Amino acid sequence: MFNLIHLSPKTAKVTLIPTAENLTIDVEKVKAIYSKVGVTLDITLAVPFDIVHYTVFIKSSSILSQDRPCDKNLSMIQR
């Protein structure tokens, strides 16, 4: 069964924080995605935040065999 729910249009203020200096964010594409559901985004781009110093590099997933599932997922992402 499908129920149609009416949502009134909303505007949301969003700050996007690039995680690399040369990362490009297609603001118009992001706005277009949300406009389909009636959300207008007021997007501000912040100064890039370099995550290199906060990234965990894992060479082998075998060391995570006893860890939580989310830790194993981290290993998969790093490959």
PDB file of N, CA, C and O in Angstrom, chain B, residues numbered from 101:
ATOM      1  N   MET B 101       0.843  -1.176   0.000  1.00  0.00           N
ATOM      2  CA  MET B 101       0.000   0.000   0.000  1.00  0.00           C
ATOM      3  C   MET B 101       0.887   1.238   0.000  1.00  0.00           C
ATOM      4  O   MET B 101       1.886   1.284   0.717  1.00  0.00           O
ATOM      5  N   PHE B 102       0.539   2.218  -0.780  1.00  0.00           N
ATOM      6  CA  PHE B 102       1.322   3.446  -0.900  1.00  0.00           C
ATOM      7  C   PHE B 102       0.507   4.611  -0.355  1.00  0.00           C
ATOM      8  O   PHE B 102      -0.626   4.840  -0.778  1.00  0.00           O
ATOM      9  N   ASN B 103       1.087   5.338   0.580  1.00  0.00           N
ATOM     10  CA  ASN B 103       0.437   6.530   1.127  1.00  0.00           C
ATOM     11  C   ASN B 103       1.185   7.763   0.655  1.00  0.00           C
ATOM     12  O   ASN B 103       2.389   7.881   0.884  1.00  0.00           O
ATOM     13  N   LEU B 104       0.506   8.662   0.015  1.00  0.00           N
ATOM     14  CA  LEU B 104       1.100   9.904  -0.440  1.00  0.00           C
ATOM     15  C   LEU B 104       1.047  10.908   0.693  1.00  0.00           C
ATOM     16  O   LEU B 104      -0.022  11.187   1.237  1.00  0.00           O
ATOM     17  N   ILE B 105       2.193  11.446   1.044  1.00  0.00           N
ATOM     18  CA  ILE B 105       2.273  12.416   2.128  1.00  0.00           C
ATOM     19  C   ILE B 105       2.679  13.754   1.533  1.00  0.00           C
ATOM     20  O   ILE B 105       3.661  13.843   0.797  1.00  0.00           O
ATOM     21  N   HIS B 106       1.926  14.782   1.851  1.00  0.00           N
ATOM     22  CA  HIS B 106       2.234  16.111   1.340  1.00  0.00           C
ATOM     23  C   HIS B 106       3.229  16.791   2.281  1.00  0.00           C
ATOM     24  O   HIS B 106       2.991  16.907   3.483  1.00  0.00           O
ATOM     25  N   LEU B 107       4.331  17.229   1.714  1.00  0.00           N
ATOM     26  CA  LEU B 107       5.334  17.967   2.481  1.00  0.00           C
ATOM     27  C   LEU B 107       5.361  19.398   1.979  1.00  0.00           C
ATOM     28  O   LEU B 107       5.403  19.642   0.773  1.00  0.00           O
ATOM     29  N   SER B 108       5.337  20.335   2.900  1.00  0.00           N
ATOM     30  CA  SER B 108       5.432  21.725   2.477  1.00  0.00           C
ATOM     31  C   SER B 108       6.891  22.045   2.162  1.00  0.00           C
ATOM     32  O   SER B 108       7.796  21.519   2.810  1.00  0.00           O
ATOM     33  N   PRO B 109       7.118  22.895   1.182  1.00  0.00           N
ATOM     34  CA  PRO B 109       8.492  23.258   0.814  1.00  0.00           C
ATOM     35  C   PRO B 109       9.245  23.851   2.000  1.00  0.00           C
ATOM     36  O   PRO B 109       8.686  24.612   2.789  1.00  0.00           O
ATOM     37  N   LYS B 110      10.499  23.497   2.112  1.00  0.00           N
ATOM     38  CA  LYS B 110      11.353  23.972   3.202  1.00  0.00           C
ATOM     39  C   LYS B 110      12.653  24.515   2.631  1.00  0.00           C
ATOM     40  O   LYS B 110      13.087  24.130   1.545  1.00  0.00           O
ATOM     41  N   THR B 111      13.262  25.414   3.386  1.00  0.00           N
ATOM     42  CA  THR B 111      14.596  25.906   3.063  1.00  0.00           C
ATOM     43  C   THR B 111      15.518  25.503   4.203  1.00  0.00           C
ATOM     44  O   THR B 111      15.189  25.691   5.374  1.00  0.00           O
ATOM     45  N   ALA B 112      16.659  24.956   3.861  1.00  0.00           N
ATOM     46  CA  ALA B 112      17.628  24.532   4.867  1.00  0.00           C
ATOM     47  C   ALA B 112      18.956  25.204   4.594  1.00  0.00           C
ATOM     48  O   ALA B 112      19.429  25.246   3.459  1.00  0.00           O
ATOM     49  N   LYS B 113      19.551  25.729   5.657  1.00  0.00           N
ATOM     50  CA  LYS B 113      20.892  26.298   5.545  1.00  0.00           C
ATOM     51  C   LYS B 113      21.891  25.183   5.806  1.00  0.00           C
ATOM     52  O   LYS B 113      21.836  24.508   6.834  1.00  0.00           O
ATOM     53  N   VAL B 114      22.810  25.000   4.853  1.00  0.00           N
ATOM     54  CA  VAL B 114      23.777  23.908   4.911  1.00  0.00           C
ATOM     55  C   VAL B 114      25.168  24.465   4.680  1.00  0.00           C
ATOM     56  O   VAL B 114      25.383  25.294   3.796  1.00  0.00           O
ATOM     57  N   THR B 115      26.116  23.993   5.495  1.00  0.00           N
ATOM     58  CA  THR B 115      27.515  24.345   5.279  1.00  0.00           C
ATOM     59  C   THR B 115      28.244  23.085   4.865  1.00  0.00           C
ATOM     60  O   THR B 115      28.282  22.109   5.614  1.00  0.00           O
ATOM     61  N   LEU B 116      28.821  23.101   3.682  1.00  0.00           N
ATOM     62  CA  LEU B 116      29.601  21.971   3.185  1.00  0.00           C
ATOM     63  C   LEU B 116      31.071  22.230   3.477  1.00  0.00           C
ATOM     64  O   LEU B 116      31.592  23.310   3.198  1.00  0.00           O
ATOM     65  N   ILE B 117      31.731  21.226   4.042  1.00  0.00           N
ATOM     66  CA  ILE B 117      33.144  21.355   4.398  1.00  0.00           C
ATOM     67  C   ILE B 117      33.948  20.388   3.533  1.00  0.00           C
ATOM     68  O   ILE B 117      33.918  19.180   3.767  1.00  0.00           O
ATOM     69  N   PRO B 118      34.657  20.901   2.546  1.00  0.00           N
ATOM     70  CA  PRO B 118      35.493  20.031   1.716  1.00  0.00           C
ATOM     71  C   PRO B 118      36.588  19.390   2.568  1.00  0.00           C
ATOM     72  O   PRO B 118      37.130  20.028   3.471  1.00  0.00           O
ATOM     73  N   THR B 119      36.913  18.125   2.280  1.00  0.00           N
ATOM     74  CA  THR B 119      37.941  17.436   3.059  1.00  0.00           C
ATOM     75  C   THR B 119      39.282  17.377   2.339  1.00  0.00           C
ATOM     76  O   THR B 119      40.172  16.620   2.727  1.00  0.00           O
ATOM     77  N   ALA B 120      39.416  18.160   1.316  1.00  0.00           N
ATOM     78  CA  ALA B 120      40.681  18.281   0.603  1.00  0.00           C
ATOM     79  C   ALA B 120      40.694  19.633  -0.100  1.00  0.00           C
ATOM     80  O   ALA B 120      39.645  20.161  -0.468  1.00  0.00           O
ATOM     81  N   GLU B 121      41.866  20.176  -0.279  1.00  0.00           N
ATOM     82  CA  GLU B 121      41.997  21.495  -0.890  1.00  0.00           C
ATOM     83  C   GLU B 121      41.466  21.522  -2.315  1.00  0.00           C
ATOM     84  O   GLU B 121      40.852  22.504  -2.731  1.00  0.00           O
ATOM     85  N   ASN B 122      41.700  20.449  -3.066  1.00  0.00           N
ATOM     86  CA  ASN B 122      41.312  20.424  -4.478  1.00  0.00           C
ATOM     87  C   ASN B 122      39.986  19.694  -4.726  1.00  0.00           C
ATOM     88  O   ASN B 122      39.674  19.362  -5.870  1.00  0.00           O
ATOM     89  N   LEU B 123      39.211  19.442  -3.680  1.00  0.00           N
ATOM     90  CA  LEU B 123      37.930  18.763  -3.822  1.00  0.00           C
ATOM     91  C   LEU B 123      36.899  19.725  -4.393  1.00  0.00           C
ATOM     92  O   LEU B 123      36.693  20.817  -3.865  1.00  0.00           O
ATOM     93  N   THR B 124      36.261  19.312  -5.468  1.00  0.00           N
ATOM     94  CA  THR B 124      35.223  20.159  -6.047  1.00  0.00           C
ATOM     95  C   THR B 124      33.859  19.611  -5.647  1.00  0.00           C
ATOM     96  O   THR B 124      33.624  18.403  -5.677  1.00  0.00           O
ATOM     97  N   ILE B 125      32.984  20.503  -5.280  1.00  0.00           N
ATOM     98  CA  ILE B 125      31.630  20.139  -4.898  1.00  0.00           C
ATOM     99  C   ILE B 125      30.684  20.822  -5.866  1.00  0.00           C
ATOM    100  O   ILE B 125      30.683  22.048  -5.981  1.00  0.00           O
ATOM    101  N   ASP B 126      29.892  20.046  -6.550  1.00  0.00           N
ATOM    102  CA  ASP B 126      28.933  20.581  -7.504  1.00  0.00           C
ATOM    103  C   ASP B 126      27.683  21.016  -6.736  1.00  0.00           C
ATOM    104  O   ASP B 126      26.735  20.245  -6.583  1.00  0.00           O
ATOM    105  N   VAL B 127      27.695  22.242  -6.265  1.00  0.00           N
ATOM    106  CA  VAL B 127      26.628  22.780  -5.427  1.00  0.00           C
ATOM    107  C   VAL B 127      25.287  22.720  -6.150  1.00  0.00           C
ATOM    108  O   VAL B 127      24.271  22.394  -5.536  1.00  0.00           O
ATOM    109  N   GLU B 128      25.270  23.021  -7.409  1.00  0.00           N
ATOM    110  CA  GLU B 128      24.009  23.007  -8.157  1.00  0.00           C
ATOM    111  C   GLU B 128      23.427  21.600  -8.254  1.00  0.00           C
ATOM    112  O   GLU B 128      22.210  21.424  -8.209  1.00  0.00           O
ATOM    113  N   LYS B 129      24.290  20.607  -8.385  1.00  0.00           N
ATOM    114  CA  LYS B 129      23.819  19.222  -8.442  1.00  0.00           C
ATOM    115  C   LYS B 129      23.224  18.804  -7.097  1.00  0.00           C
ATOM    116  O   LYS B 129      22.197  18.127  -7.055  1.00  0.00           O
ATOM    117  N   VAL B 130      23.856  19.200  -6.016  1.00  0.00           N
ATOM    118  CA  VAL B 130      23.334  18.905  -4.675  1.00  0.00           C
ATOM    119  C   VAL B 130      21.976  19.573  -4.481  1.00  0.00           C
ATOM    120  O   VAL B 130      21.040  18.958  -3.970  1.00  0.00           O
ATOM    121  N   LYS B 131      21.874  20.831  -4.891  1.00  0.00           N
ATOM    122  CA  LYS B 131      20.595  21.552  -4.778  1.00  0.00           C
ATOM    123  C   LYS B 131      19.506  20.866  -5.593  1.00  0.00           C
ATOM    124  O   LYS B 131      18.364  20.763  -5.144  1.00  0.00           O
ATOM    125  N   ALA B 132      19.852  20.396  -6.788  1.00  0.00           N
ATOM    126  CA  ALA B 132      18.873  19.745  -7.663  1.00  0.00           C
ATOM    127  C   ALA B 132      18.334  18.462  -7.046  1.00  0.00           C
ATOM    128  O   ALA B 132      17.150  18.156  -7.185  1.00  0.00           O
ATOM    129  N   ILE B 133      19.188  17.712  -6.369  1.00  0.00           N
ATOM    130  CA  ILE B 133      18.756  16.471  -5.724  1.00  0.00           C
ATOM    131  C   ILE B 133      17.688  16.762  -4.678  1.00  0.00           C
ATOM    132  O   ILE B 133      16.654  16.094  -4.643  1.00  0.00           O
ATOM    133  N   TYR B 134      17.929  17.747  -3.832  1.00  0.00           N
ATOM    134  CA  TYR B 134      16.993  18.047  -2.749  1.00  0.00           C
ATOM    135  C   TYR B 134      15.759  18.807  -3.220  1.00  0.00           C
ATOM    136  O   TYR B 134      14.711  18.742  -2.578  1.00  0.00           O
ATOM    137  N   SER B 135      15.872  19.519  -4.324  1.00  0.00           N
ATOM    138  CA  SER B 135      14.715  20.267  -4.815  1.00  0.00           C
ATOM    139  C   SER B 135      13.597  19.332  -5.260  1.00  0.00           C
ATOM    140  O   SER B 135      12.428  19.718  -5.257  1.00  0.00           O
ATOM    141  N   LYS B 136      13.948  18.105  -5.641  1.00  0.00           N
ATOM    142  CA  LYS B 136      12.940  17.128  -6.068  1.00  0.00           C
ATOM    143  C   LYS B 136      11.971  16.773  -4.944  1.00  0.00           C
ATOM    144  O   LYS B 136      10.842  16.358  -5.208  1.00  0.00           O
ATOM    145  N   VAL B 137      12.403  16.931  -3.691  1.00  0.00           N
ATOM    146  CA  VAL B 137      11.526  16.623  -2.554  1.00  0.00           C
ATOM    147  C   VAL B 137      11.057  17.892  -1.849  1.00  0.00           C
ATOM    148  O   VAL B 137      10.553  17.838  -0.728  1.00  0.00           O
ATOM    149  N   GLY B 138      11.226  19.028  -2.510  1.00  0.00           N
ATOM    150  CA  GLY B 138      10.706  20.276  -1.968  1.00  0.00           C
ATOM    151  C   GLY B 138      11.604  20.981  -0.978  1.00  0.00           C
ATOM    152  O   GLY B 138      11.142  21.835  -0.222  1.00  0.00           O
ATOM    153  N   VAL B 139      12.882  20.636  -0.971  1.00  0.00           N
ATOM    154  CA  VAL B 139      13.820  21.280  -0.058  1.00  0.00           C
ATOM    155  C   VAL B 139      14.747  22.189  -0.863  1.00  0.00           C
ATOM    156  O   VAL B 139      15.426  21.746  -1.790  1.00  0.00           O
ATOM    157  N   THR B 140      14.760  23.458  -0.491  1.00  0.00           N
ATOM    158  CA  THR B 140      15.663  24.416  -1.104  1.00  0.00           C
ATOM    159  C   THR B 140      16.863  24.568  -0.176  1.00  0.00           C
ATOM    160  O   THR B 140      16.703  24.853   1.011  1.00  0.00           O
ATOM    161  N   LEU B 141      18.048  24.379  -0.711  1.00  0.00           N
ATOM    162  CA  LEU B 141      19.250  24.479   0.109  1.00  0.00           C
ATOM    163  C   LEU B 141      19.917  25.836  -0.072  1.00  0.00           C
ATOM    164  O   LEU B 141      20.120  26.309  -1.190  1.00  0.00           O
ATOM    165  N   ASP B 142      20.248  26.441   1.051  1.00  0.00           N
ATOM    166  CA  ASP B 142      21.059  27.658   1.084  1.00  0.00           C
ATOM    167  C   ASP B 142      22.451  27.184   1.484  1.00  0.00           C
ATOM    168  O   ASP B 142      22.750  27.046   2.670  1.00  0.00           O
ATOM    169  N   ILE B 143      23.305  26.933   0.486  1.00  0.00           N
ATOM    170  CA  ILE B 143      24.599  26.281   0.719  1.00  0.00           C
ATOM    171  C   ILE B 143      25.730  27.289   0.849  1.00  0.00           C
ATOM    172  O   ILE B 143      25.876  28.207   0.042  1.00  0.00           O
ATOM    173  N   THR B 144      26.522  27.087   1.891  1.00  0.00           N
ATOM    174  CA  THR B 144      27.741  27.852   2.111  1.00  0.00           C
ATOM    175  C   THR B 144      28.898  26.865   2.086  1.00  0.00           C
ATOM    176  O   THR B 144      28.817  25.796   2.692  1.00  0.00           O
ATOM    177  N   LEU B 145      29.972  27.214   1.391  1.00  0.00           N
ATOM    178  CA  LEU B 145      31.167  26.376   1.390  1.00  0.00           C
ATOM    179  C   LEU B 145      32.141  26.896   2.434  1.00  0.00           C
ATOM    180  O   LEU B 145      32.489  28.077   2.435  1.00  0.00           O
ATOM    181  N   ALA B 146      32.578  26.016   3.319  1.00  0.00           N
ATOM    182  CA  ALA B 146      33.533  26.384   4.362  1.00  0.00           C
ATOM    183  C   ALA B 146      34.956  26.192   3.851  1.00  0.00           C
ATOM    184  O   ALA B 146      35.179  25.671   2.759  1.00  0.00           O
ATOM    185  N   VAL B 147      35.888  26.616   4.648  1.00  0.00           N
ATOM    186  CA  VAL B 147      37.306  26.417   4.345  1.00  0.00           C
ATOM    187  C   VAL B 147      37.577  24.910   4.382  1.00  0.00           C
ATOM    188  O   VAL B 147      37.073  24.219   5.267  1.00  0.00           O
ATOM    189  N   PRO B 148      38.358  24.395   3.442  1.00  0.00           N
ATOM    190  CA  PRO B 148      38.644  22.954   3.447  1.00  0.00           C
ATOM    191  C   PRO B 148      39.255  22.492   4.771  1.00  0.00           C
ATOM    192  O   PRO B 148      40.059  23.195   5.383  1.00  0.00           O
ATOM    193  N   PHE B 149      38.855  21.300   5.193  1.00  0.00           N
ATOM    194  CA  PHE B 149      39.373  20.676   6.411  1.00  0.00           C
ATOM    195  C   PHE B 149      40.162  19.452   5.984  1.00  0.00           C
ATOM    196  O   PHE B 149      39.591  18.471   5.507  1.00  0.00           O
ATOM    197  N   ASP B 150      41.473  19.508   6.154  1.00  0.00           N
ATOM    198  CA  ASP B 150      42.349  18.428   5.716  1.00  0.00           C
ATOM    199  C   ASP B 150      42.254  17.259   6.696  1.00  0.00           C
ATOM    200  O   ASP B 150      42.599  17.394   7.870  1.00  0.00           O
ATOM    201  N   ILE B 151      41.780  16.104   6.202  1.00  0.00           N
ATOM    202  CA  ILE B 151      41.599  14.946   7.073  1.00  0.00           C
ATOM    203  C   ILE B 151      42.767  13.969   7.028  1.00  0.00           C
ATOM    204  O   ILE B 151      42.705  12.912   7.656  1.00  0.00           O
ATOM    205  N   VAL B 152      43.819  14.296   6.306  1.00  0.00           N
ATOM    206  CA  VAL B 152      44.945  13.376   6.150  1.00  0.00           C
ATOM    207  C   VAL B 152      45.504  12.955   7.506  1.00  0.00           C
ATOM    208  O   VAL B 152      45.857  11.791   7.692  1.00  0.00           O
ATOM    209  N   HIS B 153      45.589  13.870   8.438  1.00  0.00           N
ATOM    210  CA  HIS B 153      46.171  13.566   9.747  1.00  0.00           C
ATOM    211  C   HIS B 153      45.229  12.745  10.616  1.00  0.00           C
ATOM    212  O   HIS B 153      45.647  12.224  11.651  1.00  0.00           O
ATOM    213  N   TYR B 154      43.981  12.620  10.222  1.00  0.00           N
ATOM    214  CA  TYR B 154      42.982  11.886  10.999  1.00  0.00           C
ATOM    215  C   TYR B 154      42.579  10.575  10.335  1.00  0.00           C
ATOM    216  O   TYR B 154      41.690   9.882  10.828  1.00  0.00           O
ATOM    217  N   THR B 155      43.216  10.231   9.234  1.00  0.00           N
ATOM    218  CA  THR B 155      42.870   9.037   8.472  1.00  0.00           C
ATOM    219  C   THR B 155      43.674   7.848   8.977  1.00  0.00           C
ATOM    220  O   THR B 155      44.871   7.965   9.238  1.00  0.00           O
ATOM    221  N   VAL B 156      43.017   6.713   9.113  1.00  0.00           N
ATOM    222  CA  VAL B 156      43.680   5.483   9.522  1.00  0.00           C
ATOM    223  C   VAL B 156      43.982   4.677   8.275  1.00  0.00           C
ATOM    224  O   VAL B 156      43.083   4.370   7.493  1.00  0.00           O
ATOM    225  N   PHE B 157      45.235   4.338   8.093  1.00  0.00           N
ATOM    226  CA  PHE B 157      45.621   3.521   6.950  1.00  0.00           C
ATOM    227  C   PHE B 157      45.876   2.101   7.437  1.00  0.00           C
ATOM    228  O   PHE B 157      46.695   1.879   8.330  1.00  0.00           O
ATOM    229  N   ILE B 158      45.178   1.153   6.852  1.00  0.00           N
ATOM    230  CA  ILE B 158      45.274  -0.238   7.269  1.00  0.00           C
ATOM    231  C   ILE B 158      45.766  -1.055   6.081  1.00  0.00           C
ATOM    232  O   ILE B 158      45.171  -1.024   5.004  1.00  0.00           O
ATOM    233  N   LYS B 159      46.860  -1.787   6.287  1.00  0.00           N
ATOM    234  CA  LYS B 159      47.425  -2.567   5.183  1.00  0.00           C
ATOM    235  C   LYS B 159      46.773  -3.937   5.066  1.00  0.00           C
ATOM    236  O   LYS B 159      46.659  -4.473   3.964  1.00  0.00           O
ATOM    237  N   SER B 160      46.345  -4.509   6.181  1.00  0.00           N
ATOM    238  CA  SER B 160      45.759  -5.845   6.133  1.00  0.00           C
ATOM    239  C   SER B 160      44.513  -5.885   6.993  1.00  0.00           C
ATOM    240  O   SER B 160      44.527  -5.437   8.140  1.00  0.00           O
ATOM    241  N   SER B 161      43.436  -6.418   6.441  1.00  0.00           N
ATOM    242  CA  SER B 161      42.194  -6.498   7.207  1.00  0.00           C
ATOM    243  C   SER B 161      42.231  -7.630   8.214  1.00  0.00           C
ATOM    244  O   SER B 161      41.352  -7.710   9.073  1.00  0.00           O
ATOM    245  N   SER B 162      43.222  -8.508   8.136  1.00  0.00           N
ATOM    246  CA  SER B 162      43.285  -9.637   9.067  1.00  0.00           C
ATOM    247  C   SER B 162      43.484  -9.171  10.504  1.00  0.00           C
ATOM    248  O   SER B 162      43.083  -9.865  11.438  1.00  0.00           O
ATOM    249  N   ILE B 163      44.091  -8.019  10.693  1.00  0.00           N
ATOM    250  CA  ILE B 163      44.283  -7.534  12.054  1.00  0.00           C
ATOM    251  C   ILE B 163      42.973  -7.079  12.689  1.00  0.00           C
ATOM    252  O   ILE B 163      42.900  -6.891  13.903  1.00  0.00           O
ATOM    253  N   LEU B 164      41.944  -6.903  11.870  1.00  0.00           N
ATOM    254  CA  LEU B 164      40.652  -6.478  12.384  1.00  0.00           C
ATOM    255  C   LEU B 164      39.661  -7.628  12.532  1.00  0.00           C
ATOM    256  O   LEU B 164      38.470  -7.398  12.745  1.00  0.00           O
ATOM    257  N   SER B 165      40.141  -8.854  12.421  1.00  0.00           N
ATOM    258  CA  SER B 165      39.218  -9.991  12.413  1.00  0.00           C
ATOM    259  C   SER B 165      38.429 -10.115  13.709  1.00  0.00           C
ATOM    260  O   SER B 165      37.344 -10.695  13.705  1.00  0.00           O
ATOM    261  N   GLN B 166      38.936  -9.593  14.809  1.00  0.00           N
ATOM    262  CA  GLN B 166      38.232  -9.691  16.085  1.00  0.00           C
ATOM    263  C   GLN B 166      37.519  -8.393  16.457  1.00  0.00           C
ATOM    264  O   GLN B 166      36.926  -8.304  17.532  1.00  0.00           O
ATOM    265  N   ASP B 167      37.567  -7.406  15.600  1.00  0.00           N
ATOM    266  CA  ASP B 167      36.973  -6.113  15.914  1.00  0.00           C
ATOM    267  C   ASP B 167      35.513  -6.048  15.492  1.00  0.00           C
ATOM    268  O   ASP B 167      34.961  -6.979  14.906  1.00  0.00           O
ATOM    269  N   ARG B 168      34.923  -4.927  15.811  1.00  0.00           N
ATOM    270  CA  ARG B 168      33.515  -4.686  15.491  1.00  0.00           C
ATOM    271  C   ARG B 168      33.313  -4.627  13.979  1.00  0.00           C
ATOM    272  O   ARG B 168      34.257  -4.353  13.238  1.00  0.00           O
ATOM    273  N   PRO B 169      32.078  -4.884  13.513  1.00  0.00           N
ATOM    274  CA  PRO B 169      31.803  -4.808  12.065  1.00  0.00           C
ATOM    275  C   PRO B 169      32.140  -3.445  11.463  1.00  0.00           C
ATOM    276  O   PRO B 169      32.591  -3.369  10.320  1.00  0.00           O
ATOM    277  N   CYS B 170      31.926  -2.369  12.223  1.00  0.00           N
ATOM    278  CA  CYS B 170      32.233  -1.041  11.668  1.00  0.00           C
ATOM    279  C   CYS B 170      33.731  -0.865  11.453  1.00  0.00           C
ATOM    280  O   CYS B 170      34.143  -0.145  10.544  1.00  0.00           O
ATOM    281  N   ASP B 171      34.570  -1.528  12.296  1.00  0.00           N
ATOM    282  CA  ASP B 171      36.006  -1.458  12.091  1.00  0.00           C
ATOM    283  C   ASP B 171      36.406  -2.205  10.829  1.00  0.00           C
ATOM    284  O   ASP B 171      37.307  -1.777  10.109  1.00  0.00           O
ATOM    285  N   LYS B 172      35.737  -3.320  10.560  1.00  0.00           N
ATOM    286  CA  LYS B 172      36.009  -4.064   9.332  1.00  0.00           C
ATOM    287  C   LYS B 172      35.613  -3.235   8.116  1.00  0.00           C
ATOM    288  O   LYS B 172      36.299  -3.260   7.094  1.00  0.00           O
ATOM    289  N   ASN B 173      34.513  -2.507   8.224  1.00  0.00           N
ATOM    290  CA  ASN B 173      34.092  -1.640   7.122  1.00  0.00           C
ATOM    291  C   ASN B 173      35.129  -0.570   6.846  1.00  0.00           C
ATOM    292  O   ASN B 173      35.370  -0.218   5.691  1.00  0.00           O
ATOM    293  N   LEU B 174      35.742  -0.051   7.895  1.00  0.00           N
ATOM    294  CA  LEU B 174      36.799   0.949   7.745  1.00  0.00           C
ATOM    295  C   LEU B 174      37.937   0.367   6.926  1.00  0.00           C
ATOM    296  O   LEU B 174      38.499   1.044   6.066  1.00  0.00           O
ATOM    297  N   SER B 175      38.274  -0.881   7.191  1.00  0.00           N
ATOM    298  CA  SER B 175      39.331  -1.534   6.447  1.00  0.00           C
ATOM    299  C   SER B 175      38.981  -1.626   4.973  1.00  0.00           C
ATOM    300  O   SER B 175      39.838  -1.408   4.116  1.00  0.00           O
ATOM    301  N   MET B 176      37.723  -1.948   4.667  1.00  0.00           N
ATOM    302  CA  MET B 176      37.295  -2.067   3.280  1.00  0.00           C
ATOM    303  C   MET B 176      37.376  -0.736   2.564  1.00  0.00           C
ATOM    304  O   MET B 176      37.742  -0.680   1.390  1.00  0.00           O
ATOM    305  N   ILE B 177      37.036   0.339   3.265  1.00  0.00           N
ATOM    306  CA  ILE B 177      37.071   1.679   2.669  1.00  0.00           C
ATOM    307  C   ILE B 177      38.503   2.078   2.319  1.00  0.00           C
ATOM    308  O   ILE B 177      38.739   2.734   1.304  1.00  0.00           O
ATOM    309  N   GLN B 178      39.447   1.685   3.154  1.00  0.00           N
ATOM    310  CA  GLN B 178      40.836   2.109   2.972  1.00  0.00           C
ATOM    311  C   GLN B 178      41.522   1.428   1.804  1.00  0.00           C
ATOM    312  O   GLN B 178      42.588   1.876   1.382  1.00  0.00           O
ATOM    313  N   ARG B 179      40.950   0.362   1.267  1.00  0.00           N
ATOM    314  CA  ARG B 179      41.604  -0.369   0.158  1.00  0.00           C
ATOM    315  C   ARG B 179      41.581   0.385  -1.111  1.00  0.00           C
ATOM    316  O   ARG B 179      42.088  -0.096  -2.125  1.00  0.00           O
TER     317      ARG B 179
END
